[in-house]
Amino acid sequence: MTEKLIILAVILGATTLSSCVMWAHHRRIAPANVTDELREQRKLAQKLGSSPTARVTVNPRLLGHQDVVDLAAAHGYATTRWYPAESGELVYDFECRVLFPPPCAMASTSHWGRG
C-alpha cells in the first residue's frame, strides 16, 4: 500500500512539475501583446520628453488627432499647431505648459468620470 502511495505521489509531482515548466516556457516565449497603436503612443511620449518644445511626426492611421492631443495634455504639453507631412503623416508642434503634470492625468478618463 505504501509503495502505491509513493508511486502516485511521484507521478503527481512529475505531472505538476511538467505543467509548471510548460507554463513558464509559454510565458517566456509568448509574444508581448503590443499593438502598433501602443508603439506609436510610446514613441510620442518619448519624443515629448521634458523639453520646453517638441515636434513629433505621427502616423494618423495608428493614432488619431484627439488621441495625440490628449496624450500630450497628459504629459503637460499643449498642441500649438499641426499640419500634414509629405509622407502622409501628421507633424505636431507642442509647447510645455505644465512642468510636472499630475500622475492621474495619465489615467483613463473613463475612470475619473470625464468620459
C-alpha positions in Angstrom: 0.0 0.0 0.0 2.8 2.4 0.9 4.6 1.7 -2.4 1.5 2.6 -4.4 1.1 5.9 -2.5 4.8 6.7 -3.2 4.4 5.9 -6.9 1.2 8.0 -7.0 3.0 10.9 -5.3 5.9 10.7 -7.7 3.5 10.7 -10.7 1.6 13.7 -9.4 4.8 15.5 -8.6 6.2 14.9 -12.0 3.0 16.0 -13.7 2.8 19.2 -11.7 6.4 20.0 -12.3 6.0 19.3 -16.0 2.9 21.6 -16.1 4.8 24.4 -14.4 7.7 24.1 -16.8 5.4 24.2 -19.8 3.6 27.2 -18.4 6.8 29.1 -17.7 8.2 28.2 -21.1 5.0 29.5 -22.7 5.1 32.7 -20.7 8.7 33.3 -21.6 8.4 32.8 -25.4 4.8 34.2 -25.9 5.0 37.4 -27.8 4.0 40.5 -26.0 0.6 41.9 -26.9 2.0 45.3 -28.1 0.0 46.8 -30.9 1.2 49.3 -33.4 -1.0 51.9 -31.7 0.7 51.4 -28.4 4.1 51.7 -30.1 3.0 55.0 -31.7 1.8 56.3 -28.3 5.1 55.3 -26.7 7.1 57.0 -29.5 5.1 60.2 -28.9 5.6 60.1 -25.2 9.3 59.5 -25.6 9.7 62.4 -28.1 7.9 64.8 -25.8 10.4 64.1 -23.0 10.9 67.1 -20.8 11.9 69.8 -23.4 10.1 73.1 -23.5 9.0 72.5 -27.1 8.7 69.4 -29.2 8.0 68.4 -32.8 6.6 64.9 -33.4 5.6 63.1 -36.6 2.6 60.8 -36.0 1.0 58.2 -38.3 -2.7 59.1 -38.4 -3.7 55.6 -39.2 -2.4 54.4 -35.9 -3.1 57.4 -33.6 -6.0 59.8 -34.2 -5.7 63.6 -33.7 -7.7 63.6 -30.4 -5.5 60.8 -29.0 -2.4 62.8 -29.8 -3.8 65.9 -28.2 -5.0 64.0 -25.1 -1.7 62.2 -24.7 0.3 65.4 -25.0 -2.0 67.1 -22.5 -1.5 64.2 -20.0 2.3 65.0 -20.3 1.7 68.7 -19.7 2.0 69.8 -23.3 -0.3 71.9 -25.4 -0.6 71.5 -29.2 0.5 74.7 -30.8 0.0 73.6 -34.4 -0.3 70.5 -36.6 0.0 70.0 -40.4 0.3 67.2 -42.9 3.7 66.0 -43.9 4.6 64.9 -47.4 4.7 61.3 -46.3 1.1 61.3 -45.3 1.8 61.5 -41.7 0.9 64.5 -39.4 3.5 66.8 -37.8 2.6 68.2 -34.4 4.3 71.1 -32.6 4.0 71.1 -28.8 4.8 73.5 -26.1 5.3 72.6 -22.4 2.6 74.2 -20.2 2.9 72.1 -17.0 6.3 71.1 -15.9 5.1 68.3 -13.6 1.7 67.1 -14.6 -0.3 65.1 -12.0 0.0 61.3 -12.3 -3.8 61.0 -12.5 -3.6 62.8 -15.9 -2.2 59.6 -17.4 -5.2 57.5 -16.2 -8.1 56.7 -18.5 -10.7 59.5 -18.5 -13.5 57.0 -18.1 -12.2 56.1 -14.6 -12.4 59.7 -13.5 -15.9 60.5 -14.7 -14.8 62.7 -17.5 -15.5 60.4 -20.4 
